[in-house]
């Protein structure tokens, strides 16, 4: 199984847009 929240964190880190808001919210892909 894929952890989409962790995947999204890695994507935003690559884009240089790490935010606490994202870490605390659910991610829809």
C-alpha positions as CSV (number, residue, x, y, z in Angstrom):
1,X,0.0,0.0,0.0
2,X,1.1,3.5,-0.7
3,X,0.9,6.2,2.0
4,X,-0.4,9.1,-0.1
5,X,0.3,11.7,2.7
6,X,4.0,10.8,2.8
7,X,4.1,10.7,-1.0
8,X,2.6,14.2,-1.2
9,X,5.1,15.5,1.4
10,X,7.9,14.2,-0.7
11,X,6.4,15.9,-3.8
12,X,6.1,19.3,-2.1
13,X,9.6,19.0,-0.6
14,X,10.9,18.7,-4.1
15,X,8.9,21.7,-5.1
16,X,10.2,23.6,-2.1
17,X,6.7,24.2,-0.7
18,X,6.7,22.3,2.6
19,X,4.0,23.7,4.8
20,X,2.6,22.6,8.2
21,X,-0.9,23.0,6.8
22,X,-0.3,20.2,4.3
23,X,1.1,17.8,7.0
24,X,-2.0,18.3,9.1
25,X,-4.6,18.0,6.3
26,X,-5.8,15.0,4.3
27,X,-4.4,14.8,0.8
28,X,-6.7,14.1,-2.2
29,X,-4.9,12.8,-5.3
